Structure formats: C-alpha cells, structure tokens
Amino acid sequence: MSNFIAKASGVVTIIGCGSSAGVPLIGCKCGNCISADPKNRRLRPSIVIAAEGKKIVCDTGPDFREQALTYQIDHLDGIILTHMHFDHIAGIDDTRVYVLGKKEGIPLLLSRAALEDFVVKYGYFFIDSGVATAKVVPISVDQFPCSMNFCGLNFSLFDYYQQQMPVMGFRIGNFAYATDVKNYDQRLIEALQGVETLVISALKEQSTHFHLGFEEASMIHRAVGAKKTYLTHLSHDVNYEKGLQSLPTGVQLAYDGLEIHFEYERKTD
C-alpha cells in the first residue's frame, strides 16, 4: 500500500513559564509576586505535547508533581530533557508513578552530554532494586541538527548554549521550543526557518549573563519569520500586562496554562 502525507494537529500546553526560582519568589513582596493576576504566577519551565494520543513532557523541573496534577497528566509516553540544570530536571523522580507495575521505562530523549551527566546524578534509575523508582529508556543525540522519530512523532533537533551548558531545542511541524538560549549562531536561525509558532526564553526586558532579554528574543522572532512568538522562562521582574505593552507585534508573553495548537505531517496508508 502507498503512503500519503496527511496534515495532523496537536496541542502544546505551557505548564510552567517561570524562571529558575519560580514566581512568586520566596520571601519577595514586590508587586508582581503579590499580584492577584494568575498570569503573574509562574511554575518552573516545562511544556506538554499532546498528539496522536501521546503525551510527551519537555523538562521535569521541581514543580513537576504540581504541574502533573494541575494539568491532569495521567499518562506519560515520553520525556525530553533540554539540559541538566536543576530547574529543568529536579522533578524527574516523580515520573516513577507512570511506570509502577511496568517492566519498561519511559523513553527519554536528550543530548549525549546530558545523558553522561544524567547517569551520574540518577544512576539508580538503571538499577532493578525492587523498590518503586523511576525508570527511563535513554535515547541520546550527539550530532546536531538532526531529525528523529520519538514516540511516533517526527522531531527536528538543534542545539545552542547557555554559557558553557549545551542545550537542546526542537521543532515539531510548525512549532518550535527553545528554552535557556544565550549563546547561539546562525545554525539556530536556520533550524527555525518556517516555524509559525516559537516559544523561546527571555528572562526579563534586559538581557542578563545567562539569558536573553526581550529585544534579543524579538530579534530571533524577526529573523526566523515566525507568525507568533511566546517568551518563556520569565522572572518575577516581569508583569504580564505591562510586559505585553513593551513587545513588538507578533511577540507575546507566555503564561501557565497557555495552549498552542500546531500542525505537522504524518504518513498514512
């Protein structure tokens, strides 16, 4: 039988768009931290991709348990880890509930560099001790850019740096996700060409030692020609309503609970 290319759709949910410390910041009484606007409350950065009946989480930070309960992540088919910073990995042990009673672990997509670090930090994931622990089946990538079928979905993977830390981003169909961007070259712009919706990190209006600012992220938005770009990894310095007013057309602030619909191609019989 012949294979045909068909259009399919999926949903990305932003389940956390906050900075490494989250918002509100512990002990802080600034206007944003005490704000009653739910869009000024931000869990640590993470998204869930839902397509083909599958759910894939990208990054499992220290708020993952709360995020899983809030957004009813009742099953998990795959995990993507962009890099090994604490605010992106600290909740991965909470994925053990998804493998209780199962022999196989959850497929885990990450770079070769991240896997080497992961094995050191979470060696017990790979030991059958009879205790209820998380289990993963790592799939590592050591050359970028590249394409890969992960959990039945076609991903294009690319890399960049946050200072000395290598970070992996991805696109699926007309959607792309690139968090913790700081140091990059033209390869990132090329990898994002044709993307209609981009989610990219920008800590606050001004750039910092580790993060882009709003203008730098907006420059990437313009360079790739995205129809819409959402800024994530937002600190407590960012007020949602005021922040929107400072952004150019097509660039918006993400917020926890934001749903983004995307399209991708799949083969059908």
N, C-alpha and C positions, 0 to 999 in steps of 0.2 A: 504494500500500500504506500502511496505517496504521502509525504509530509507537507503540510501547508503552514505558513506563518500566520498566526492569528493574534489580534490585539487582546490583551487581558489587562485587568486593573487590580490594584492593591491599595492598601492604606498604610501609611506610616503615622504612628502616634508618638508625639513628643511626650515621654513620661518624666522627663527631667531636663530643664534647660538652665540650671543654675551653675554657679562656679564651684570650685573645689570645696568651699566651706558651706555651700548652700545659702539660701535666702529664706527667712531672715538669718542673719549672722548671730551666733550665740552671744548674748550679752549686749547686743547693739540696740540702741533706741533711736536710730535715725528714722527719718520719715518713711523711707522705703521698707525698713524692717518692721515697723509697726503699722504699716498700711493695711487697710481692710480690703484692698483690691486683690482678689485671688491671683491675678496675673503678676503680682509682685511677690508671690511665694513660689520659690523655685527649688525643686529637688535636684540632686546631682545629675549630670548629663547622661541621658540614655534615650533610646528610641525603641519602638517595637514595630517590626514589619509584618504585616498580615497579608498573605497572598496564597492562592492555591490550597486554602485550608490550613496552611502552615503559619506558625508564629516564630519569628526569629528576633531575639533581643540583641541590640548592639550596645555593649558595655553594661556591666553589672556593678554599679558603684555601691557605696554604703547605704543608700536608700532603697536598694532593690526590693527588699521584702515589702516595704510600704508601697512601692510602685506596683508590684505584682498584685497586691490586694486591691489597691485603688482602681487599677485598670483591668482587673479580672483576667490576669494571665494564668489561665487554668491549665494550660499545657505549653510546653516549650519544645520546639523541634530543632532549634539551633541557636548558637551563641556566636557573636562576632566580638572580638576584643580589638579595639583600635590601637591600644598601647597599654603599658603596665603601670601607669600612675594610679595611686591609691583611689582617687575619686572615680575611677573607671573600672576597678576590679574588686573592690573590698567586699562586695556583697555576693560574690560568686558562690560562696559556700551555701547560700540559701537556695541554690538551684538543686540541692540534694532532694527536695520534695518531689521533683519531677522524675526522678529515677528510682524511687522506692519500689522495690519488687521487680525491677527490671535488670536484665543482665547487661545490656548495652548502655553506654553513657551517651551524653548529648554531644552531637558534633560541634566542635569548637574551631572556628576559623580565626587565624591570627598570623602575624608575620613570624619568620624563623627566629628573629631576635627576641620577640615577645615570648615565644614558646620556650626558649632557653631560660628566660627569667621565670616563666610560669612554673616550670618543672622544679626549680629551686624553691620557690615560695609555696607551691601547692603539691609537693611530691606525694602526699597522702592520697591525692585523687587517683593515683595509679596503683594503689596497693589494695588488694582484696583482703580487708581486715575483718570482715563480717560485721563491721559497725556501719550504721547508716551515714555514709558520707557522699558528697557529690562525686559524680563520675563524668568524665568527658572523653571524647574521641578527637584528639587534635588533628587539624588539617592545617599545615603551615605553608607559608608562601615566602620564598626568598628572592624572587625577582619581580620587579615592578616596572612598568604597568603590566597587568595580565588579566585574563578573563578566566572565570571558574564557575562551574555549576555547583551550587551549595544548597542543599536541602531542596533540590529540584528547581531552583531559580538561578538565572544567569546573572552573575555579578562581574563588574569590571572593577579591579582593584588598583589603587595607586598609592604612592607614599610621599611623605614630606617630613619635616622635623619640627619639634617643639624644643628649641635649643638643641641639646645633644640627644634627645629622646626621639627615635624613629616612630612615626605614627602612620597608621594605615587608614585610608579613606576608601569609599566605594561609591559606585553608582549602580542602580538597577533601573533599567528602562530610562525614563526621562527625569528620574530623581537621583540626587547625589547628596552624600553626607560627608562632611569634612570637619571634624572637631579638633581642637587644640592645634590649630595651624599657627605657626610663627615663621619658620624658615622654609621657603619653597622656591622653585624655579619654574621655568616655562612649561615643564612637563606637567605640572598641576593644571595650568590653564588649558593645555591641550587635552588632558584627560577629562576635563569638564565641558568641553565643547559640545553643544547640542543638548545640554541639560536644561530642562524647563524650570524645575524647582530645585533650588540648592539650599541646604542647611549648612551653615558654616559658623565657626566660633568667633566671637568678638566680645571680650570681657566687659568693656565699657567704652565710652566715647573716645578716650585717649588710649593709644597703644601702650603696652607695658613690656617688661623684659621677657615675658613668656607668652603674651597673647597679642593678637591684632586688635586694633581699635575699630570703631565704626567706619571711618573713612577708608582704611586699608581693606576691610572686608567688602565695602561697597565698590572699591576698585576691581576686586576679583569678580564681583557680580557683573560689572560692566564688561570686563574683559572676556568673560565666557558667554555673555549674551543671554543669561537666564531671564525668564519671564518674571520669576519671583524668587527672592532670596530671603530666608529667615535667619536671623542672628541668634545663636545659642551660646551656652556657657557664660551667662550673664551674671555679673556680680551684684552685690547689694547697692552699688552706686547707681544702678540703672532703675529709673522709674518708668514703668511701662508706657503710660500715656505721654509723658514728657519726651521719652526717648523716641517715640514714633515721629514726633514733630521735627526731629533733627535728621531724619533719614531721607535719602532721595527716593524718587518714585521707583517702585518695584522691590524695595528693601523694607522688611518689617522685622519686628522683634518676635521671637518665638515665645510661647508660654506653655506651661504644663497642661496637657490635655489637648493641645492643638492636633488636629487630624489633617493629614495631607494625602490627597488621592494622587496616584501616579499610574502611568501606563507602561507596559512592557510587552515584548513579543515572545510568543511561545509557539513551539511546533505542535501541530495536531495531526492526527491520522486522516 
